Amino acid sequence: MAARLRTPGRPTGLPGDVGLSRRGLLAASVGAAALVALPAEAALASGTRAGARPGSRAATPPNFFIFGIPGPADSPGPSMQAARAPAAGKATAALPGPLATGLAALPAQSPDKRFLVLAAVRQSAAGLQVAVSVVDISTAVIVRRGTLDLPHVRRDSMLIVTPTFAANSATVGLVLSVTEPANPRAISKLNPNTGKMREVQTATWTSHHELAYFDVRTGAFAGPFDLADAPSLARVTAIADERHLYVWTVPEARATGSGKAFKSRPSVRPAPRLAAYPLGSGRPTFHVPTADPWPVSGEPVTLLPTGEFARLAYARAVQVYSPVNGQVEEHAIAGLNLDAAKPGAPFMQAQPDGTVLLANPAIGRAVVADPAKNFRARSVISYPAPLYRAGGPASKVALSPDARTLYVLGPARTGGLAAYDVATGKLAGSYSHGAQYTGLYQIGGTLIATAGDNPRLSFFSPALEPLSSLSTGLHVTEVF
């Protein structure tokens, strides 16, 4: 049964597993299977729907984009489909063919909410290529394309592409993690099914990083610039402001005689490094050792109104970095600084009013914090942990546009959704018909819940009233 909520404002319409092979892990990362992107919140600020002209009586349902794979098969690989949000009470909308296939990274959305950037890795006779496409969210049309040739990268190499928009939305920074094989050889390995030894081809894989920049206006590339940081771990974290691309990397650990020796000798455990590169350049303004954790687990990062940038560490502390020299200050978040027996998907998102929403579903806790006051908590909301507290989608909470209501996944026992009053922390309403959702988002006041099976997308009003649903063969992991 749905409990009605009094939420100021009216809904404005919807705005906006990969196989566990080494190649699959490097190409798309574990769990990065699908993503839904929905369009611009900019129109909401002016009181109009995305895609509608001011003064128009009815708005065309906005486009949204689903990124994912239909299953563990290697082909056609991660793909993107475009569709329109189904209207309330209408039958499930049919999805058209894919807008793009064989993608090598999750799309990145521009800060002005106008564009998505897609990246694909292709093989050519000379080596590897990175193909970049920029999609206009309002029209679902690819408005800019470009291909970056990498003739110096061997065709049998593995390549991770991490795209991120600059704060002005005019430049896309591309961090290329290049993993190349060396010293190919055959080793003997026991076949556990037959009990016999067999020969297995193997090699030594070494990773380094390169940078490139794509101009959204002209389609031109700058780079690639080799950072000469081998051997490094392939995974990185990246964010950009109007002047710099900031990249967290970590060198490979040095070999030791045993696992025990590795733990007992901190000198062999490498420290993460943070570097700031002027947009269009491969020479860092600074390159400094920085705080843990290693950039391997998708720690959330965001720009702050102060010009600084922040990273959520271990789901319990916010690290605030200076864009001038990389100096870091860590602020423990009292509401999140608790031990958890199970992992959760950490979440951090800057809000229009300058606050930051942080959450850890493993402990059933969300905090609205003020960066201007050392991330002092404005409110702390406790709720029962959901069944799907870890893994994708990363977002399992959503704040209403007026920041008065926090929506969360329902308790593990009952599923569904729940809403809490941010000011008091009290339960304001709930809805469940037995479905267990995996992720939760809202745009313009309309809630979008994701599920592991069809219908994989369910749409709700601010009062938690079911509006419509959408079936897709792609596994949803994020909505934005």
Buried (B, 14 or more C-beta within 10 A) or exposed (E): EBBEBEBEEEBBBBBBBBEEEEEBBBBBBEBBBBBBBBBBBBBBEEEBBBBBEEEEEEBBBBBBBBBBBBEEEEEEBBBBBBBBBBBBEEEBBEBEEBBBBBBBBBBBBBBBBBBBBBBBBEEEEEBBBBBBBBBBBBEBEBEBEBBBBBEEBBEEBBBBBBBBBBBBBBBBBBBBBBBBBEEEEEEEEEEEEEEEEEEEEEEEBBBBBBBBBBBBEEBEBBBBBBBEBBBBBBBBBBBBBBBBBBBBBBBBEEEBEEEEEBEEEEEEBBEBBBBBBEBBBBEBBBBBEBBEBBBBEBBBBBBBEEEBBBBBBEBBBBBBBBBEEBBBBEBEBBBBBBEBEEBBBBBBBBEEEEBBBBBBBBBBBBBBBBBEEEBEBBBBBEBBBBBBBBBBBBBBBBBBBEBBBBBBBBBBEBBBBBBBBBEEBEBBBBBBEEBBBBBBBBBBBBBBBBBBEEBBBBBBBBBBBBBBBBEBBBBBBBBB
